[in-house]
């Protein structure tokens, strides 16, 4: 089954909402814009793209006059129609990673909790490569290089003109978990010390003496308008995107985890101690 772009789904939901508020059927809207009812339904489900002229017609027939709402719809339609640098990797990675790269690109802040490996946005190429080779033993060298390259491209959001605010909580055990050659982890810890000095990056370490009570890694993305805040929870079947009340639970859980973690200054000391033992 083809994966739907997250922004296309959001646009479809918004179009369905304004149609239902106007008390119109898909056939009535379709008649106004020169499309059949099934095409309008597919637009609302995110299965097909929405041309600019069609969006204007839908806005008109649904009687939407609020300038902010029209602007929001226009922005989402534009983002759904246009790609980004990540589209060059579409054949190499899962479609869900395309959504993640897009979310990262429009995020103002990201909160991450990791239990198994260091977050991708803080990985060196050597660390990322070692992880990928361990997890995909049948992958070719060319595939590994493409995957690593994309992960490094994603890190641009931390150093762009208006960088994302990245807060990462990591389990202390990750500082001692050997990945690849002995020098790989030493270099990686050195990079954590370096990048942790940036004003937009905060690294919190959860001491191994603390039982967090959380077994899954997760992230919370605060996005630019008009997009909602969303969360990603890692599961054995893949990442699960959450909103609404479930996201509220994640935010509360993140605050609780921070209370049990070491502040960035003390975390830096712990990272340095771990590096000195390498």
Long-range contacts (C-beta under 8 A, 24 or more apart in sequence): 2-95, 3-94, 3-95, 3-96, 3-98, 4-45, 4-46, 4-47, 5-46, 5-80, 5-98, 5-99, 5-102, 6-99, 6-102, 6-103, 6-241, 7-76, 7-79, 7-80, 7-102, 8-46, 8-47, 8-49, 8-80, 9-45, 9-46, 10-46, 10-76, 10-80, 10-227, 11-46, 11-50, 11-73, 11-76, 11-77, 11-80, 12-43, 12-44, 12-45, 12-46, 13-44, 14-72, 14-73, 14-76, 15-43, 15-44, 15-50, 15-55, 15-58, 15-73, 16-44, 18-58, 18-59, 18-62, 18-64, 18-69, 18-73, 19-44, 19-58, 19-62, 21-62, 22-61, 22-62, 22-63, 24-61, 24-62, 28-61, 29-58, 29-61, 29-62, 32-57, 32-58, 32-60, 32-61, 33-57, 33-58, 33-61, 49-80, 49-81, 50-77, 50-80, 50-81, 52-77, 71-226, 72-225, 72-226, 75-226, 76-226, 76-227, 79-106, 85-153, 86-150, 86-153, 86-154, 89-146, 89-149, 89-150, 92-143, 92-146, 92-147, 92-150, 93-146, 93-147, 93-150, 94-238, 96-238, 96-239, 97-150, 99-241, 100-232, 100-239, 101-150, 101-154, 103-221, 103-223, 103-230, 103-232, 104-154, 104-157, 104-164, 104-221, 105-157, 106-223, 106-224, 106-227, 107-157, 107-164, 107-221, 107-222, 107-223, 107-224, 108-164, 108-165, 108-222, 108-223, 108-224, 109-164, 109-165, 109-166, 109-167, 109-221, 109-222, 110-164, 110-165, 110-166, 110-167, 110-219, 110-220, 110-221, 110-222, 111-167, 111-168, 111-169, 111-219, 111-220, 111-254, 112-166, 112-167, 112-168, 112-169, 112-217, 112-218, 112-219, 113-168, 113-169, 113-170, 113-214, 113-217, 113-218, 113-219, 113-254, 113-257, 114-168, 114-169, 114-170, 114-171, 114-174, 114-217, 115-171, 115-212, 115-214, 115-215, 115-216, 115-217, 116-174, 116-217, 117-174, 117-177, 117-179, 118-170, 118-174, 118-188, 118-192, 119-168, 119-170, 120-151, 120-154, 121-154, 121-155, 121-157, 121-158, 121-166, 121-168, 122-166, 122-168, 122-191, 122-192, 122-195, 122-201, 122-203, 123-151, 123-188, 124-184, 124-187, 124-188, 124-191, 125-151, 125-152, 126-180, 126-184, 126-187, 126-188, 127-179, 127-180, 127-184, 127-185, 127-187, 127-188, 128-152, 129-180, 130-179, 130-180, 130-181, 130-184, 131-179, 133-180, 134-179, 158-195, 158-198, 158-200, 158-201, 163-198, 163-200, 164-200, 165-200, 166-200, 166-201, 166-202, 167-202, 167-204, 168-201, 168-202, 168-203, 168-204, 169-204, 169-205, 169-206, 169-254, 169-257, 169-258, 169-261, 170-203, 170-204, 170-205, 170-206, 171-205, 171-206, 171-208, 171-212, 172-205, 172-206, 172-207, 172-208, 172-270, 173-208, 175-205, 175-270, 175-271, 175-274, 176-274, 176-277, 182-278, 185-278, 186-275, 186-278, 189-271, 189-272, 189-274, 189-275, 189-278, 190-275, 192-271, 193-268, 193-271, 193-272, 193-275, 196-264, 196-267, 196-268, 196-271, 202-264, 203-264, 203-267, 203-268, 203-271, 204-258, 204-261, 204-262, 204-263, 204-264, 204-267, 205-261, 205-262, 205-266, 205-267, 205-270, 205-271, 206-257, 206-260, 206-261, 206-262, 207-260, 207-261, 207-262, 207-270, 210-260, 210-261, 212-257, 212-260, 214-253, 214-257, 218-250, 218-253, 218-254, 220-247, 220-250, 220-251, 220-254
